[in-house]
Amino acid sequence: MKRLLDLMALVIAVDAVFQRVTETLLLPVQLSIVQSAATAIAVAVLLALALLSHRTSGDSEEEGQGTGDLAWVDRAMPVYWVVLAAIVLSLVLGFVALAHFLAAQVFVISTLVVVLFLLHRLSDELVNDGLKPHRPVGRFLRQVITLRENTVDRFAVVLTTFVDFALVFVGLPVVFAQTAVTWIDIQSWINSIFFGFQIGGVTISISTVVTAVLAFFIALGLTKLFTRWLDARVLSRTQVNKGIRDSIRTGVGYMGFLVAAILALSYTGVNFDNIALVAGALGVGIGFGLQSIVNNFVSGLILLAERPIKVGDWIKVSGGEGYVKRINVRSTEIETFEKCSIIVPNSNLISEPVQNWTHSDTMGRVTIRVGVSYGSDPEEARAILLDCARAHDKVLAFPAPAAYFVDFGASSLDFLLFAYIGDVNSVFTVGSDLRFAIFNAFREKGIEIPFPQHDIHLRSSAPAMSPIEPGSGSGTAIRHGGEGPEPLTGDPDGGE
């Protein structure tokens, strides 16, 4: 394959030299025709051999499957076959000049495309390597400008995309210049594209669109800088809690986005009367298909304004329980204790009951159920429960801990211990500590925490029993808990 392409390049170079010689020495036209025909035939033969070699060889397919970068070569093969057929058909019909033009252009344009592809790969490698942490540019972005890793990655994507567009806008005119298109035509097209062209009654200007997009992103960036300054310099020095700060920061961000969008639309010259008509048409769609989206959006605004829940609150909804991580326009993200994210539509948080453990304050209550054996002194058990609660450093003195004798259970005297703590987020830790303390205190005082016990009575029918003397018991009782069988008294039929 490489040798065939080298021969094709040699043929094109020799043809260019002979063409210059013919023009300089004013040689006969017949010689020029023979030269063009010979060049077209040679290029057609070499191109056919190259296409057949590519088809029969598995090297190109293995490279395409291995890297994926040269897959476009396989997709371009049908184009080369069409060009080869056009060259042969032109020679057969006697259009020697057309055949010579196609033969020369297929090589030149292919060379330009390969050069552009190599520049594309080179720019990707330079950008990706230059933005690595150990490179000066990458170190400057991370340490001096303090960009995060994902921000640097996005910057690399934007930069490589910009380079690709630049290669396209520069390469396409160069490719077109090899054909009958002149630089004057190309310049006229570029002016029309960048400075406005009409489609029907609408004038489209790429320069205006690009400037509007830049203005939008600049305004959006200024909004983010302002919200960061507002949070770091103003809100952080006030006494408002984190939830209110987050609501203010989010509201300012929404307002900045709206201002940026209006600024960009105004720069493009969009008529807001037409937008009002479009908004009226959208209102019909909102009433049908977009109702849920608008409902969630309005609910998100209500959540930010009324603040029934805030970022950092511990809430419980129908979908689960956890901490509020983020309140977005359409939904709210809740992180459970298992580090699982629950996405709840904002409308559900407005229309359905929500348990918020930290809505007004962070005070919480620890509830512990415990039972003692019937042989224990309930007053002593109650005193031990209160002593354990008062001894814990996170239990509040007011409201004071309370212990209640709530029920006579099946196998125990049941108590409830209530202890209030200042931070409800410690409810599991404090509850565990109190249970350890209660267990150890009961064991020291000899108070038993019983487990359920059951008496099982086994009765035997008369035919299955061994002969029993009159007056003797008719069965035995086995007491759960390790005691042996006890005789039962009753009538001979087995009744108690």
The 8 nearest C-alpha neighbors of each residue, nearest first, counted from 0:
[[1, 3, 2, 49, 4, 52, 53, 48],
 [0, 2, 4, 3, 5, 49, 6, 7],
 [3, 1, 5, 4, 0, 6, 7, 49],
 [4, 2, 6, 0, 5, 1, 45, 7],
 [3, 5, 7, 1, 6, 2, 8, 0],
 [4, 6, 2, 8, 7, 3, 1, 9],
 [7, 5, 9, 3, 4, 8, 10, 2],
 [8, 6, 4, 10, 9, 5, 42, 3],
 [7, 9, 5, 11, 6, 10, 12, 4],
 [8, 10, 6, 12, 7, 11, 13, 5],
 [11, 9, 7, 13, 8, 12, 14, 6],
 [10, 12, 14, 8, 9, 13, 15, 7],
 [11, 13, 9, 15, 14, 10, 8, 16],
 [14, 12, 16, 10, 15, 11, 9, 17],
 [13, 15, 11, 17, 12, 16, 18, 10],
 [14, 16, 18, 12, 13, 17, 11, 19],
 [15, 17, 13, 19, 18, 14, 20, 12],
 [18, 16, 20, 14, 19, 15, 21, 13],
 [17, 19, 15, 21, 16, 20, 14, 22],
 [20, 18, 22, 16, 17, 21, 23, 15],
 [19, 21, 17, 23, 18, 22, 24, 16],
 [20, 22, 18, 26, 24, 19, 23, 25],
 [21, 23, 19, 25, 20, 24, 18, 26],
 [22, 24, 20, 21, 25, 19, 26, 18],
 [25, 23, 21, 26, 22, 20, 19, 27],
 [26, 24, 22, 23, 21, 27, 20, 28],
 [25, 27, 21, 24, 28, 30, 22, 31],
 [28, 26, 29, 30, 25, 31, 21, 32],
 [27, 29, 31, 30, 32, 26, 25, 21],
 [28, 30, 32, 31, 27, 33, 26, 34],
 [29, 31, 33, 28, 32, 27, 34, 26],
 [30, 32, 34, 28, 29, 33, 35, 27],
 [33, 31, 29, 35, 34, 30, 36, 28],
 [32, 34, 30, 36, 31, 35, 37, 29],
 [33, 35, 31, 37, 32, 36, 30, 38],
 [36, 34, 32, 38, 99, 37, 33, 39],
 [35, 37, 39, 33, 38, 34, 95, 40],
 [38, 36, 40, 34, 35, 39, 33, 41],
 [37, 39, 35, 41, 36, 40, 42, 34],
 [40, 38, 99, 36, 42, 102, 37, 41],
 [39, 41, 43, 37, 38, 42, 36, 44],
 [42, 40, 38, 44, 43, 39, 37, 45],
 [41, 43, 45, 39, 44, 40, 46, 102],
 [44, 42, 40, 46, 41, 45, 39, 47],
 [43, 45, 47, 41, 46, 42, 40, 48],
 [44, 46, 48, 42, 47, 43, 49, 3],
 [45, 47, 49, 43, 48, 44, 42, 50],
 [48, 46, 50, 44, 49, 45, 43, 51],
 [47, 49, 45, 51, 46, 50, 52, 44],
 [50, 48, 52, 46, 47, 51, 0, 45],
 [51, 49, 53, 47, 52, 48, 46, 54],
 [50, 52, 54, 48, 53, 49, 47, 55],
 [53, 51, 49, 55, 50, 54, 56, 48],
 [54, 52, 50, 56, 51, 55, 49, 59],
 [53, 55, 51, 52, 56, 50, 57, 49],
 [56, 54, 52, 53, 51, 57, 50, 58],
 [57, 55, 53, 58, 54, 52, 59, 60],
 [56, 58, 60, 59, 61, 55, 54, 53],
 [59, 57, 61, 60, 56, 62, 53, 63],
 [58, 60, 62, 61, 57, 63, 53, 56],
 [61, 59, 63, 57, 62, 58, 64, 73],
 [60, 62, 64, 58, 63, 59, 65, 57],
 [63, 61, 65, 59, 60, 64, 66, 58],
 [64, 62, 67, 70, 60, 69, 61, 65],
 [63, 65, 61, 62, 67, 66, 60, 70],
 [66, 64, 62, 63, 61, 67, 60, 68],
 [65, 67, 68, 63, 64, 62, 69, 70],
 [66, 68, 63, 70, 64, 69, 65, 62],
 [69, 67, 66, 70, 63, 71, 62, 65],
 [70, 68, 63, 71, 72, 67, 62, 66],
 [69, 71, 63, 72, 67, 73, 68, 74],
 [70, 72, 74, 69, 73, 75, 68, 63],
 [73, 71, 75, 70, 74, 69, 76, 63],
 [74, 72, 75, 76, 71, 70, 69, 60],
 [73, 75, 71, 72, 76, 70, 77, 78],
 [76, 74, 72, 78, 73, 77, 71, 79],
 [75, 77, 79, 78, 73, 74, 80, 72],
 [78, 76, 80, 79, 75, 81, 74, 73],
 [79, 77, 81, 76, 75, 80, 82, 74],
 [80, 78, 82, 76, 81, 77, 83, 75],
 [79, 81, 83, 77, 78, 82, 84, 76],
 [80, 82, 84, 78, 79, 83, 85, 77],
 [83, 81, 85, 79, 84, 80, 86, 78],
 [84, 82, 80, 86, 85, 81, 79, 43],
 [83, 85, 81, 87, 82, 86, 88, 80],
 [84, 86, 82, 88, 83, 87, 89, 81],
 [87, 85, 98, 83, 89, 84, 88, 82],
 [88, 86, 90, 84, 89, 85, 91, 83],
 [87, 89, 85, 91, 90, 86, 84, 92],
 [88, 90, 94, 86, 92, 98, 87, 91],
 [91, 89, 93, 87, 88, 92, 95, 94],
 [90, 92, 88, 93, 89, 87, 94, 86],
 [93, 91, 89, 90, 94, 88, 95, 87],
 [92, 94, 90, 91, 95, 89, 88, 96],
 [95, 93, 89, 97, 96, 90, 92, 98],
 [94, 96, 98, 97, 93, 90, 36, 99],
 [95, 97, 99, 98, 94, 100, 35, 32],
 [98, 96, 100, 99, 94, 95, 101, 89],
 [97, 99, 86, 95, 101, 89, 100, 96],
 [98, 100, 39, 96, 102, 35, 97, 101],
 [99, 101, 97, 103, 98, 102, 104, 96],
 [102, 100, 104, 98, 103, 99, 105, 97],
 [103, 101, 99, 100, 39, 105, 104, 42],
 [102, 104, 100, 101, 106, 105, 99, 107],
 [103, 105, 107, 101, 106, 102, 108, 100],
 [106, 104, 108, 102, 103, 107, 101, 109],
 [105, 107, 109, 104, 108, 103, 110, 102],
 [108, 106, 104, 110, 109, 105, 111, 103],
 [107, 109, 111, 110, 105, 106, 104, 112],
 [110, 108, 112, 106, 111, 107, 105, 113],
 [109, 111, 107, 113, 108, 112, 106, 114],
 [112, 110, 114, 108, 113, 109, 115, 107],
 [113, 111, 115, 109, 114, 110, 116, 108],
 [112, 114, 116, 110, 111, 115, 117, 109],
 [113, 115, 111, 117, 116, 112, 118, 110],
 [116, 114, 118, 112, 117, 113, 119, 111],
 [115, 117, 119, 113, 118, 114, 112, 120],
 [116, 118, 114, 120, 119, 115, 121, 113],
 [119, 117, 121, 115, 116, 120, 122, 114],
 [118, 120, 116, 122, 117, 121, 115, 123],
 [121, 119, 123, 117, 118, 122, 124, 116],
 [120, 122, 118, 124, 123, 119, 117, 125],
 [121, 123, 125, 119, 124, 120, 118, 126],
 [124, 122, 120, 126, 121, 125, 127, 159],
 [123, 125, 121, 127, 122, 126, 128, 120],
 [124, 126, 122, 128, 123, 127, 129, 121],
 [127, 125, 129, 123, 128, 124, 122, 130],
 [128, 126, 124, 130, 129, 125, 123, 131],
 [127, 129, 125, 126, 131, 130, 124, 134],
 [128, 130, 126, 127, 131, 125, 134, 136],
 [131, 129, 137, 127, 128, 136, 126, 134],
 [130, 132, 137, 134, 128, 133, 129, 127],
 [133, 131, 137, 138, 134, 130, 141, 135],
 [132, 134, 131, 138, 135, 137, 130, 136],
 [133, 135, 137, 131, 132, 136, 129, 138],
 [136, 134, 138, 137, 139, 133, 129, 132],
 [137, 135, 139, 138, 134, 130, 129, 140],
 [138, 136, 130, 132, 131, 140, 134, 139],
 [137, 139, 135, 132, 141, 136, 140, 142],
 [140, 138, 136, 143, 137, 142, 141, 135],
 [141, 139, 144, 137, 138, 146, 143, 142],
 [142, 140, 145, 146, 138, 139, 144, 143],
 [141, 143, 145, 139, 138, 140, 144, 146],
 [144, 142, 139, 145, 140, 141, 138, 146],
 [143, 145, 140, 146, 142, 141, 139, 138],
 [146, 144, 141, 142, 143, 140, 147, 139],
 [147, 145, 141, 144, 140, 150, 151, 148],
 [146, 148, 150, 149, 151, 145, 141, 140],
 [147, 149, 151, 150, 152, 146, 141, 153],
 [148, 150, 152, 151, 147, 153, 146, 154],
 [151, 149, 153, 147, 152, 148, 146, 154],
 [150, 152, 154, 148, 153, 149, 155, 147],
 [153, 151, 149, 155, 150, 154, 148, 156],
 [154, 152, 156, 150, 155, 151, 157, 149],
 [153, 155, 151, 157, 152, 156, 158, 150],
 [156, 154, 152, 158, 153, 157, 159, 151],
 [155, 157, 153, 159, 154, 158, 160, 152],
 [158, 156, 154, 160, 155, 159, 161, 153],
 [157, 159, 161, 155, 160, 156, 154, 162],
 [160, 158, 162, 156, 161, 157, 155, 123],
 [161, 159, 163, 157, 158, 162, 156, 164],
 [160, 162, 158, 164, 159, 163, 157, 165],
 [163, 161, 165, 159, 160, 164, 166, 158],
 [164, 162, 160, 166, 165, 161, 159, 167],
 [165, 163, 167, 161, 166, 162, 168, 160],
 [164, 166, 162, 168, 163, 167, 169, 161],
 [167, 165, 163, 169, 164, 170, 168, 162],
 [166, 168, 164, 170, 165, 169, 171, 163],
 [169, 167, 165, 166, 170, 171, 164, 172],
 [170, 168, 166, 167, 171, 172, 165, 173],
 [171, 169, 167, 173, 166, 172, 168, 174],
 [170, 172, 174, 173, 167, 168, 169, 175],
 [173, 171, 175, 174, 170, 176, 169, 185],
 [174, 172, 176, 170, 171, 175, 169, 177],
 [173, 175, 171, 176, 172, 177, 170, 108],
 [176, 174, 172, 177, 178, 173, 180, 171],
 [175, 177, 173, 174, 178, 180, 181, 172],
 [178, 176, 175, 174, 173, 179, 104, 108],
 [179, 177, 176, 180, 175, 174, 104, 181],
 [178, 180, 181, 177, 176, 175, 182, 184],
 [179, 181, 178, 176, 175, 184, 182, 185],
 [182, 180, 184, 183, 176, 179, 185, 175],
 [181, 183, 185, 184, 186, 176, 180, 172],
 [184, 182, 186, 181, 185, 187, 180, 188],
 [185, 183, 187, 181, 182, 186, 188, 180],
 [184, 186, 182, 188, 187, 183, 189, 181],
 [187, 185, 189, 183, 188, 184, 182, 190],
 [186, 188, 184, 190, 185, 189, 183, 191],
 [189, 187, 185, 191, 186, 190, 192, 184],
 [188, 190, 186, 192, 191, 187, 193, 185],
 [191, 189, 187, 193, 188, 192, 194, 186],
 [190, 192, 188, 195, 189, 196, 194, 193],
 [191, 193, 189, 190, 195, 194, 205, 188],
 [194, 192, 205, 206, 190, 204, 191, 195],
 [195, 193, 204, 191, 190, 192, 206, 205],
 [196, 194, 204, 203, 191, 192, 193, 202],
 [197, 195, 203, 191, 202, 192, 204, 198],
 [196, 198, 202, 201, 199, 203, 200, 195],
 [199, 197, 201, 200, 202, 196, 203, 195],
 [198, 200, 201, 197, 202, 196, 203, 195],
 [199, 201, 198, 197, 202, 203, 196, 195],
 [200, 202, 198, 197, 199, 203, 196, 195],
 [203, 201, 197, 196, 195, 198, 204, 200],
 [202, 204, 195, 196, 197, 201, 205, 198],
 [205, 203, 195, 194, 207, 206, 193, 208],
 [204, 206, 193, 208, 207, 192, 209, 203],
 [205, 207, 193, 209, 204, 208, 210, 194],
 [208, 206, 210, 204, 205, 209, 211, 267],
 [207, 209, 205, 211, 210, 206, 212, 204],
 [210, 208, 212, 206, 211, 207, 205, 213],
 [209, 211, 213, 207, 212, 208, 206, 214],
 [212, 210, 263, 214, 208, 213, 209, 266],
 [211, 213, 215, 209, 214, 210, 208, 216],
 [212, 214, 210, 216, 215, 211, 217, 209],
 [215, 213, 211, 217, 212, 216, 218, 210],
 [216, 214, 259, 212, 218, 263, 213, 217],
 [215, 217, 219, 213, 218, 214, 220, 212],
 [216, 218, 220, 214, 219, 215, 213, 221],
 [219, 217, 221, 215, 259, 216, 220, 214],
 [218, 220, 216, 222, 217, 221, 256, 215],
 [221, 219, 217, 223, 222, 218, 216, 224],
 [220, 222, 224, 218, 219, 223, 225, 217],
 [223, 221, 219, 225, 220, 255, 224, 218],
 [224, 222, 226, 220, 225, 221, 227, 219],
 [223, 225, 221, 227, 222, 226, 228, 220],
 [224, 226, 222, 228, 223, 227, 229, 221],
 [227, 225, 229, 223, 228, 224, 248, 230],
 [228, 226, 224, 230, 229, 225, 231, 223],
 [227, 229, 225, 231, 226, 230, 232, 224],
 [230, 228, 226, 233, 227, 232, 231, 225],
 [229, 231, 234, 227, 228, 235, 233, 232],
 [232, 230, 228, 235, 229, 227, 233, 234],
 [231, 233, 229, 228, 230, 235, 234, 236],
 [234, 232, 229, 236, 235, 230, 231, 237],
 [235, 233, 230, 237, 236, 229, 244, 232],
 [234, 236, 231, 237, 233, 230, 232, 238],
 [237, 235, 234, 233, 232, 238, 231, 239],
 [238, 236, 234, 235, 239, 233, 240, 244],
 [237, 239, 240, 236, 235, 234, 241, 244],
 [240, 238, 237, 243, 244, 241, 234, 235],
 [241, 239, 242, 243, 244, 238, 237, 245],
 [240, 242, 244, 243, 245, 239, 310, 311],
 [241, 243, 309, 310, 245, 244, 240, 246],
 [244, 242, 246, 245, 241, 240, 247, 239],
 [245, 243, 241, 247, 242, 246, 248, 234],
 [244, 246, 248, 242, 243, 247, 249, 241],
 [245, 247, 243, 249, 303, 244, 248, 250],
 [248, 246, 250, 244, 249, 245, 251, 243],
 [247, 249, 245, 251, 246, 250, 226, 244],
 [248, 250, 252, 246, 247, 251, 245, 253],
 [249, 251, 247, 253, 252, 248, 246, 254],
 [252, 250, 254, 248, 253, 249, 255, 247],
 [251, 253, 249, 255, 250, 254, 256, 248],
 [254, 252, 256, 250, 255, 251, 257, 249],
 [253, 255, 257, 251, 256, 252, 258, 250],
 [254, 256, 252, 258, 222, 257, 253, 259],
 [257, 255, 259, 253, 254, 258, 219, 260],
 [256, 258, 254, 260, 255, 259, 261, 253],
 [257, 259, 255, 261, 260, 256, 262, 254],
 [260, 258, 215, 262, 256, 218, 257, 261],
 [259, 261, 257, 263, 262, 258, 264, 256],
 [262, 260, 264, 258, 263, 259, 265, 257],
 [263, 261, 259, 265, 260, 264, 258, 266],
 [264, 262, 211, 260, 266, 215, 265, 261],
 [265, 263, 261, 267, 266, 262, 269, 260],
 [264, 266, 262, 268, 263, 267, 269, 261],
 [267, 265, 263, 268, 264, 211, 262, 207],
 [268, 266, 264, 265, 269, 207, 211, 263],
 [269, 267, 265, 266, 270, 264, 263, 271],
 [268, 270, 267, 264, 265, 271, 266, 273],
 [271, 269, 272, 273, 268, 274, 265, 264],
 [270, 272, 274, 273, 275, 269, 265, 276],
 [273, 271, 275, 274, 270, 276, 277, 269],
 [272, 274, 276, 271, 275, 270, 277, 269],
 [273, 275, 271, 277, 272, 276, 278, 270],
 [276, 274, 278, 272, 273, 277, 271, 279],
 [277, 275, 273, 279, 274, 278, 280, 272],
 [276, 278, 274, 280, 279, 275, 281, 273],
 [279, 277, 281, 275, 280, 276, 274, 282],
 [280, 278, 282, 276, 277, 281, 275, 283],
 [279, 281, 277, 282, 278, 283, 276, 284],
 [282, 280, 278, 284, 283, 279, 285, 277],
 [281, 283, 285, 279, 280, 284, 278, 286],
 [282, 284, 286, 281, 285, 280, 287, 279],
 [285, 283, 281, 287, 286, 282, 288, 289],
 [286, 284, 289, 282, 290, 287, 283, 288],
 [285, 287, 283, 284, 290, 282, 289, 288],
 [288, 286, 284, 285, 290, 289, 283, 282],
 [287, 289, 284, 290, 285, 286, 291, 292],
 [290, 288, 285, 292, 291, 287, 284, 293],
 [289, 291, 285, 293, 286, 292, 288, 287],
 [290, 292, 294, 293, 289, 295, 288, 346],
 [293, 291, 295, 289, 294, 290, 296, 329],
 [292, 294, 296, 290, 295, 291, 297, 289],
 [295, 293, 291, 297, 292, 296, 290, 298],
 [294, 296, 298, 346, 345, 329, 292, 293],
 [297, 295, 293, 329, 299, 328, 298, 294],
 [296, 298, 300, 294, 299, 295, 293, 301],
 [299, 297, 295, 301, 346, 345, 296, 300],
 [298, 300, 302, 296, 297, 328, 301, 345],
 [299, 301, 297, 303, 298, 302, 304, 296],
 [302, 300, 298, 304, 299, 303, 305, 297],
 [301, 303, 306, 299, 300, 305, 304, 298],
 [302, 304, 300, 306, 301, 246, 305, 299],
 [305, 303, 301, 302, 306, 300, 246, 299],
 [306, 304, 302, 301, 307, 303, 308, 300],
 [305, 307, 302, 308, 303, 304, 309, 301],
 [308, 306, 305, 302, 309, 358, 355, 303],
 [307, 309, 306, 312, 358, 302, 310, 355],
 [310, 308, 242, 312, 306, 311, 323, 307],
 [309, 311, 323, 242, 324, 312, 325, 308],
 [310, 312, 323, 322, 309, 324, 313, 242],
 [313, 311, 322, 323, 357, 309, 310, 314],
 [314, 312, 322, 356, 321, 355, 357, 311],
 [315, 313, 355, 354, 321, 320, 356, 312],
 [314, 316, 320, 354, 319, 353, 355, 321],
 [317, 315, 353, 318, 319, 320, 314, 354],
 [316, 318, 319, 315, 353, 320, 352, 351],
 [317, 319, 316, 320, 341, 343, 315, 342],
 [320, 318, 316, 317, 315, 321, 335, 341],
 [319, 321, 315, 335, 314, 316, 318, 322],
 [322, 320, 335, 334, 313, 314, 333, 336],
 [321, 323, 313, 334, 333, 312, 311, 324],
 [324, 322, 333, 310, 311, 312, 325, 332],
 [325, 323, 310, 332, 333, 322, 311, 334],
 [324, 326, 332, 331, 323, 310, 327, 333],
 [327, 325, 331, 332, 330, 328, 310, 324],
 [328, 326, 330, 329, 331, 325, 299, 332],
 [327, 329, 299, 296, 330, 326, 295, 300],
 [330, 328, 295, 296, 327, 345, 299, 344],
 [331, 329, 344, 345, 327, 343, 328, 342],
 [330, 332, 326, 343, 327, 342, 325, 345],
 [331, 333, 342, 325, 324, 341, 323, 340],
 [334, 332, 323, 341, 322, 340, 324, 321],
 [333, 335, 340, 321, 322, 339, 338, 341],
 [336, 334, 321, 338, 339, 337, 320, 340],
 [335, 337, 338, 321, 334, 339, 320, 322],
 [336, 338, 335, 339, 334, 321, 340, 320],
 [339, 337, 335, 336, 334, 340, 321, 333],
 [338, 340, 335, 337, 334, 341, 336, 333],
 [341, 339, 334, 333, 335, 332, 342, 338],
 [340, 342, 333, 332, 343, 334, 339, 318],
 [343, 341, 332, 331, 330, 333, 340, 344],
 [342, 344, 331, 330, 341, 345, 332, 347],
 [345, 343, 330, 346, 347, 295, 331, 329],
 [344, 346, 330, 295, 348, 298, 347, 299],
 [345, 347, 295, 349, 298, 348, 344, 350],
 [348, 346, 350, 345, 349, 351, 344, 343],
 [347, 349, 345, 346, 351, 350, 353, 344],
 [350, 348, 346, 347, 351, 298, 345, 302],
 [349, 351, 347, 348, 346, 352, 345, 353],
 [352, 350, 347, 348, 349, 353, 316, 346],
 [353, 351, 354, 350, 316, 348, 349, 317],
 [352, 354, 316, 315, 355, 351, 348, 314],
 [355, 353, 315, 314, 356, 316, 352, 313],
 [356, 354, 314, 358, 357, 313, 353, 315],
 [355, 357, 313, 358, 314, 354, 361, 312],
 [358, 356, 361, 360, 312, 355, 359, 313],
 [357, 359, 355, 360, 356, 308, 312, 307],
 [360, 358, 357, 361, 356, 355, 362, 307],
 [361, 359, 357, 362, 358, 356, 422, 363],
 [360, 362, 357, 422, 423, 421, 363, 356],
 [363, 361, 421, 422, 423, 360, 420, 419],
 [364, 362, 423, 420, 419, 422, 361, 421],
 [363, 365, 419, 418, 420, 366, 417, 362],
 [364, 366, 418, 417, 426, 430, 419, 367],
 [365, 367, 417, 416, 364, 418, 368, 415],
 [368, 366, 416, 415, 369, 365, 417, 430],
 [369, 367, 415, 414, 416, 366, 370, 413],
 [370, 368, 414, 413, 367, 415, 371, 448],
 [369, 371, 413, 412, 411, 414, 448, 372],
 [372, 370, 448, 411, 412, 447, 449, 375],
 [371, 373, 411, 374, 449, 375, 447, 448],
 [374, 372, 375, 411, 412, 371, 410, 376],
 [373, 375, 372, 376, 371, 446, 447, 377],
 [376, 374, 373, 372, 446, 377, 371, 447],
 [375, 377, 379, 378, 380, 374, 373, 446],
 [378, 376, 380, 379, 381, 375, 412, 404],
 [379, 377, 381, 380, 376, 382, 383, 375],
 [378, 380, 382, 376, 381, 377, 383, 375],
 [379, 381, 377, 383, 378, 382, 384, 376],
 [382, 380, 378, 384, 379, 383, 402, 377],
 [381, 383, 379, 385, 384, 380, 386, 378],
 [384, 382, 386, 380, 381, 385, 387, 379],
 [383, 385, 381, 387, 382, 386, 380, 388],
 [384, 386, 388, 382, 387, 383, 389, 381],
 [387, 385, 383, 389, 388, 384, 390, 382],
 [388, 386, 390, 384, 385, 389, 383, 436],
 [387, 389, 385, 386, 390, 391, 384, 418],
 [390, 388, 386, 391, 387, 385, 394, 400],
 [389, 391, 387, 388, 386, 392, 394, 385],
 [392, 390, 389, 393, 394, 388, 387, 433],
 [391, 393, 394, 390, 389, 395, 388, 420],
 [394, 392, 391, 420, 395, 421, 429, 422],
 [393, 395, 420, 391, 392, 419, 418, 389],
 [396, 394, 397, 420, 419, 393, 398, 399],
 [395, 397, 399, 398, 394, 400, 389, 419],
 [398, 396, 399, 395, 419, 400, 394, 420],
 [397, 399, 396, 395, 419, 400, 418, 401],
 [398, 400, 397, 396, 401, 395, 418, 419],
 [401, 399, 418, 417, 388, 385, 398, 419],
 [400, 402, 417, 416, 399, 403, 418, 385],
 [401, 403, 416, 415, 381, 417, 385, 384],
 [404, 402, 415, 414, 405, 416, 401, 381],
 [403, 405, 414, 413, 406, 415, 402, 412],
 [406, 404, 414, 403, 413, 415, 407, 412],
 [407, 405, 413, 408, 404, 412, 414, 411],
 [408, 406, 412, 413, 411, 409, 405, 410],
 [407, 409, 411, 410, 412, 406, 413, 370],
 [408, 410, 411, 407, 451, 452, 412, 453],
 [409, 411, 451, 408, 452, 449, 450, 372],
 [412, 410, 372, 408, 371, 370, 373, 413],
 [411, 413, 407, 370, 371, 408, 373, 372],
 [412, 414, 370, 406, 405, 411, 369, 404],
 [415, 413, 404, 369, 403, 405, 370, 368],
 [416, 414, 368, 403, 402, 367, 417, 369],
 [415, 417, 402, 367, 366, 401, 368, 418],
 [416, 418, 366, 401, 400, 365, 402, 364],
 [419, 417, 400, 365, 364, 394, 388, 416],
 [420, 418, 364, 395, 394, 363, 365, 398],
 [421, 419, 394, 395, 363, 422, 362, 393],
 [420, 422, 362, 361, 363, 423, 395, 419],
 [423, 421, 361, 362, 424, 420, 425, 363],
 [422, 424, 363, 425, 426, 362, 361, 421],
 [423, 425, 422, 426, 427, 361, 313, 363],
 [426, 424, 423, 428, 427, 422, 429, 420],
 [425, 427, 423, 429, 428, 424, 430, 365],
 [426, 428, 430, 429, 425, 431, 424, 365],
 [427, 429, 431, 425, 430, 426, 432, 424],
 [430, 428, 432, 426, 431, 427, 425, 433],
 [429, 431, 427, 433, 428, 432, 426, 365],
 [430, 432, 434, 428, 429, 433, 427, 435],
 [433, 431, 429, 435, 430, 434, 436, 428],
 [434, 432, 436, 430, 435, 431, 437, 429],
 [433, 435, 437, 431, 436, 432, 438, 430],
 [436, 434, 432, 438, 433, 437, 439, 431],
 [435, 437, 433, 439, 434, 438, 440, 387],
 [438, 436, 440, 434, 439, 435, 433, 441],
 [437, 439, 435, 441, 436, 440, 434, 442],
 [438, 440, 442, 436, 437, 441, 443, 435],
 [441, 439, 437, 443, 442, 438, 436, 444],
 [442, 440, 446, 444, 438, 443, 439, 445],
 [441, 443, 445, 439, 440, 444, 446, 438],
 [442, 444, 440, 441, 445, 439, 446, 438],
 [445, 443, 441, 442, 446, 440, 439, 447],
 [444, 446, 442, 443, 441, 447, 440, 375],
 [447, 445, 441, 444, 442, 375, 448, 371],
 [446, 448, 372, 371, 449, 445, 441, 442],
 [447, 449, 371, 370, 372, 446, 450, 411],
 [450, 448, 372, 447, 371, 411, 451, 410],
 [449, 451, 452, 448, 410, 411, 372, 370],
 [450, 452, 410, 449, 453, 409, 411, 408],
 [453, 451, 479, 450, 410, 454, 480, 409],
 [452, 454, 479, 455, 451, 478, 480, 410],
 [455, 453, 478, 479, 456, 477, 452, 476],
 [454, 456, 477, 478, 453, 457, 476, 479],
 [457, 455, 476, 477, 454, 458, 475, 478],
 [458, 456, 476, 475, 455, 459, 474, 477],
 [459, 457, 474, 456, 460, 493, 475, 473],
 [458, 460, 474, 464, 461, 463, 457, 493],
 [459, 461, 463, 462, 464, 458, 493, 492],
 [460, 462, 464, 463, 459, 492, 493, 465],
 [463, 461, 464, 460, 465, 459, 466, 492],
 [462, 464, 461, 460, 459, 465, 466, 458],
 [465, 463, 461, 462, 466, 459, 460, 467],
 [464, 466, 467, 463, 462, 461, 468, 473],
 [467, 465, 464, 468, 461, 462, 469, 463],
 [468, 466, 465, 469, 471, 473, 464, 472],
 [467, 469, 471, 470, 466, 472, 491, 473],
 [470, 468, 471, 467, 491, 472, 490, 466],
 [469, 471, 468, 472, 491, 490, 467, 489],
 [470, 472, 469, 468, 467, 473, 488, 491],
 [473, 471, 488, 487, 474, 489, 486, 470],
 [472, 474, 493, 491, 471, 489, 487, 488],
 [475, 473, 458, 472, 487, 459, 486, 457],
 [474, 476, 486, 487, 485, 484, 457, 477],
 [477, 475, 456, 485, 484, 457, 478, 486],
 [476, 478, 484, 455, 456, 483, 479, 475],
 [479, 477, 454, 482, 480, 455, 476, 481],
 [480, 478, 454, 453, 481, 452, 477, 455],
 [479, 481, 482, 478, 452, 453, 454, 477],
 [480, 482, 479, 483, 478, 477, 484, 452],
 [483, 481, 478, 480, 484, 479, 477, 485],
 [482, 484, 477, 485, 481, 478, 476, 479],
 [485, 483, 477, 476, 475, 486, 482, 478],
 [484, 486, 476, 475, 487, 483, 477, 478],
 [487, 485, 475, 472, 488, 476, 474, 484],
 [488, 486, 472, 475, 474, 485, 489, 476],
 [489, 487, 472, 486, 495, 473, 490, 471],
 [488, 490, 495, 494, 472, 493, 487, 491],
 [489, 491, 492, 494, 493, 495, 488, 473],
 [490, 492, 493, 473, 489, 472, 469, 494],
 [493, 491, 490, 494, 461, 473, 460, 489],
 [492, 494, 491, 473, 490, 489, 495, 458],
 [493, 495, 489, 490, 492, 491, 473, 488],
 [494, 489, 493, 488, 490, 487, 473, 492]]
